[in-house]
C-alpha cells in the first residue's frame, strides 16, 4: 500500500493557495468549503466570538431584523 492510497482525496489535485472574494463560481466555493478544516482551537474562537456577537444582533428567538453576518 502506498501512502497516497490512505487519503480520500487525490494528493496531486490542484490547490488554489489564494481565493479572491470575486471568485463566486460554484466550483470554487465548493472546493473552499470542502477543504476547510475547523480545528479545536478555531472552534473555540468561533464559539467565543458567537457568544459575544450574536446577542447584539438577535433580539429575540426568530428575530431576523439584524440580518448581520461575518466572514470567516
Secondary structure as UniProt FT lines:
FT   HELIX           3..6
FT   TURN            11..12
FT   TURN            21..22
FT   HELIX           26..35
FT   HELIX           40..57
FT   TURN            61..62
//
